[in-house]
Amino acid sequence: MINRFKYYLLRSLDPFLMACILFTCFVGLFVIYSASGQSFDKVIGQLINMLVALILMWMVANIPPNILERLAVPVFFVALILLIGVALFGEISHGARRWLHLGIVRIQPSELMKLAAPMMLAWYFARREEGLRSMDYLVAFILLMMPVALVMRQPDLGTSLIIFAAGFFVIFLAGLSARLLISAGVLVAILTPIFWSMLHDYQRRRIEILLDPYQDPLGAGYHTIQASIALGSGGIFGKGWLNGTQSQLDFLPERTTDFIFAVFGEEFGLVGNLLLLAMFSLLIFRSYMIASRAHNVFSRLLAGSICLTFFTYVFINIGMVSGILPVVGVPLPFISYGGTSLVTVLLGFGILMSINRHKALVPSS
């Protein structure tokens, strides 16, 4: 009886993904403890976030992909309506309007859109598999830009980039031709002045600081400079756990969230960084394998988008901390403190596990 219960409980979970996820989360708890000034409250808070996120991941992993496909359209439009609600009635905090109160619950609809957008686009292309036209890609791009524009308006550049990337990966994997891709690139280049004018002053400043952080070393460039110092001072083997001077002496800002990779790099050095990157690479490789073996268009496009979006999370955060990308506020998966982004990432892995678990039950489209 107990063995049958364990089988039912664990049958939907991919052992390889679970081992990598749990190990990386475990590393994250150690780094958060150090980055937070050895705060057990932070560690316990993150542990609770992990448990909630893992339960939700398990629940999604047990939902067959054909049901996820049916939910794609309503989930997308509910998330879109919630984003409109944020624009009209959202709570303003730190100069941004990102949260929406629904009675006793406070939600951030932009996080839901990170999964809702690729689900919607995967559903859209699955319905048009037989004869895709240029107009279909244009419609998909319009569907994607609606939530992206609403999130940028909040403003939240980091989340809008992730939503755009998640949707674009679906469009690209659906067979976007090189001609259309080049045309889109030329159009973006032409519209760059318009996009620049749409950015808020602080967002423009971040891009300027990327080119030369020392033009404002105590202001906008402070984050990048301190992160570079932390990473460089870690050397080959690092200074040791709890011994990072930049983090322990409060020089490094946002050290439990956006800049936690700098804390990790200072304490564990180049060797630790390479091991962490190897763990992320294993997660990406396994996700790619699941996507490549999916048995219908919806599952294949959605799994491919989740795989590439996870890569984008890692690339943007590490690039931001390393000073090769502007600071946009994207957390490092499983390492940064926070529950909302962790839930979103693990829900994505839950979808991957569902696709892998039910692939034999999904008819080929």
N, C-alpha and C positions, 0 to 999 in steps of 0.2 A: 504493500500500500504506500509506504513512504517512498520507495523507489519510483513508483508510478507518479506520485505527486512531484518528485524532483524532475522527472522526465517532462511532465507537462509544464512545469515552471521554467525549465531551461531549454526546451527543444527549439524555441524560436530564436535563441541567442547564438550568434556566431562565436565560437570559442576563441578564435584568433583575434577578432576585433575586441572582444571583451577583455582578453588578457592585456592587449595594448592600451585600451582605454583605462582600465583599473590601475595599471602600472603608472601611466602618465598622470592620472588624477592623484595617485599616492605621492608622486614626486611634487605635484603642485601643492599639496598640503604642507610639505616640508619647506618649500620656498615661501609660501604665504606666511608661515610661522616666523621665518626670518625677516621677511620684508615688512611685516606688521609690527616689528619691535617685540617679537616673541609673545604675541597676543593669542592666548588660548581661545578667546571669544571669536576671533576671526577664523581660526581653524575649525572650531565647532560649527560656526555659521556656514563655512564652505562645505563641511561634511554634510550638513543638513541639505544644502543646495544639491550636492552630489546625489544623495539618496533620493530626493524628489525627482531629479532629472533622470536617474537610472530607472526608477519606477515608471515614469512616463515613456522612456525609451522602450522598456519591456512591453508596455501596453500597445505602443505603435507597432512594435515588431510582430505582434500577434494579429494585426489587421491585414488581411490579404490585399495585395496590390490592386485588385479589381475594385475593391471598396474604396481604397484611396483615390482611385481614378474617378469614381462617382462623386467623391467629396471635393474634388479639385475646384470645380466652378463655384459651388456655394462658399467654400472656405476663402477663395480669392475675393469674392465680392463682399463677404462679411468683413474681411480684413481691410478692404478698400473703403468701405463705409466707416469703419472704426478710424481709419486714417483721416477721413474727412471730418469725423467727429473731433479728432485731436486738433485739426486746424481751426475748428469753430469754437470748441469748448475745452480744449486741453489745458492742463495745468502748466504754468510757466515756472521753470526752475532753472537757475543759473543762466538766464537769458535765452532758454530754449523751451519750446512747447512740444513735449514728447509723450507725456503721460495722459491717460484718460481715466477718470473716475466713473465706475459703473456700480453705483450703490456702495457696497462695502469692499469692492475689489478695485484695485488700481492696476491698469495694464499698460504695456507699451506695444501698441499694434504693429509698429515697424518690425519688431522681432518676429511676429507671426508671418509677416510678408516675406521674410527671407526664405520660407518654405512654400508659402502660398503662391508666390510668383512663378517659381519653376514648376510647381504642380500644375498650375493653370496652363502654362505654355506647353508642357509635355502633353497634357490632355488635348490642347488645340492641334498640335502637330500630329498626334496619334489619329485624329479624325480626318486628317488630310494627307495621310501617308501615300496614297496612290498617285496623286498628281499635284505636287507642290508647285506653286507659282510664286513669282516675285511679290505679288500682292499679299500672299500669305505671310511672308517675312515682314512686310511693312505693317500689317495688322498686329503681328506678334510684338513688333517693336513699340507700337502705340500702346498696346496692353501693358508692356513692361514700363514704359516711361510715365504712365499715370501714377503708380505708387512711388516711383523714384522721385518725381517732381514734388509730390506731397511730403516725402521724407526730407528732401533737401530744403524745403520751405520751413521746417521745424526750428532751426536748422540742425541736421545731423549728417555731415558729409560721410563719416565712416560707414554708417548703416546704409546710406543710399548707395555707396559704392558696392557693398556686399550684395544688396538686392539687385543692382544692375548686373553685377558679375554672375549671380546665380541664374538670372533670366537669360543673359547673353549666352551663357554656356549651353543652355537648351537650344537656343536659336542656332548656334554654331554647330552643335552636334546633330541638329535636324537636317544638315546638309547645306548650310549657307555657302553659296558659291564664292570663289575668290573675287570675281567681278563685283558682286554686291558688297563684299567685305571692303574692297578697295574704295568703292564708291562711298560707303558709309564713313570710311576713314577720311576721305577728302571732304565730305560734308561736315564732319566734326571739326576738321581743321579750319574750314571756312567759318563755322559758327563759334570758334574759340573765343573771339571777342565778346560775343553775346553771353557765353557761359561764364566768362570772367566777370562780366558786369553783374551776373546773377549771384555770384559768391558774396558772402558777408565779408566785412573788413578783416575779421580775425582769420577767415579761411584764406584770403589772399595773402595775408601776412605769413601764414604757415608755409605757403609755397615760396615766398620770397626768402624766408629764413632757411629753407632747404638749401638754397644756393650759397648762402653765407650766414650761418648761425651766429657768428661773432659780430655781426652788425648790431645785435641787440642781446649781448651775453647775459644780462640780468633780467631780461624780459622774455620775448617770444623765443629767443634762441636758447634759453636756459635748459629746457628739457633735453634738447638734442645734445648739447655740450656735456651735461652731466651724465647722460646715458653713454656717450662715447668714452668718457673718462672711466666709467664703471667697467665697460666691456674691455677696454684696453688694459686696465690695471689687473684684470683677472689672470692675464698671462696664459700659460699652457695648462696648468693644473688648478688654477684658482686660488683664492685666499682661504678657502675652507668655509663650511657651513657656519653661519652666524658671524663670520669674520669680515664681511664686506664693509669697507669704510664708507662708501658713498651712500649705501642704504642705512646702515646702522647709525650714522651721524646725520641723517636727514638731509643730505645734499640732493638725493635723487627724488624727484616728484612723482606722484602717481605710481609709487613703487609696488603696490599690491595689485594694480590693475593693468593699465596700458604699458607700463615700463617694467613689468616684472621680469622680462627676459634679461634686462640689464642687471638685475639683482642676481639672477641665476648665473649669468656669464661671469660676473665678478667673483662669485663664491666657488664656482665649479670650473671656470676657465674654458679654454678651447676644447679640451677633451669632453667636458660635460656638455658643451654646446653641440658637439658632433653627435654625442650619444642621444641627446634630445631630438636632434634633427633626424637621426636614424629611426627613432620611434615614430615620429610623424610620418616619415617616408613609408614605414611598414603599414601604417593606417591608410595612407593614400594608395599604396600598392594593392592592399586587400580590397579597398573600395573600388578600385579600377577593375579588379578581377570580377567582382560581383556585377558591376555595370556591364562588362563585356559578355557576361553569360546570361544576362536578362533575356527573357523569352518574348517580350513584346515591346513595341515602340515606346509606350508610356513609361514602362519600367526602365528601359535602357536610357532614355533621355533624362529621366528624373535622377536615376542613380549616377549617371555621368555628371550631372550638374552638382549633386551633393559632393561627389569626390573632388571636383575641381574647385568648388566653393570652399571646401575645407583647406585645400592648398592655398587659396587666396587669403583666407584668414591668417594662416601661418606666415605667408610671404609678406603681407602688408604689415603685420605687427613687427616681425623681425626687421624688415626693411625700414620701418619707421624708427625703431630703436637704434638701428645701425646708422641712421642718418642718410640713407639713400632714397627714402620716400618722405613726404611731408607728414607731420603729426596729424592723424585723422581720427584717433580714438577707437581703434579696433583691438579688442582683447586677444591674448594668446590662448587658444583653446586648451582647456583642462588645467592650465597653469594659473591664469589670472583669476583674481577673486571676483565673484559675482554669480548670481543665480540665473538671470535672464538669458545671457548669452550661452551659458552652459546647457540650459534646457533646450535652446534652439539647436545647438550642435548635436546633442545626444538624440533629439528627436530625428534629426537627419540620419544619424547612424541607426536609429530604430527602423526608419524606412528602408535603409539598405539591408538590414537583417530580414525584414519582411520580404523584400524582393528575393533575397537569397533563399529563405526558408520555403516560400511558396512558388518558386519558379517552375516546379514540375506541375503545379496546379493551374498555371496561367496559360491559356491557349495562345498560340502565336498569332499576331495580328497580320 
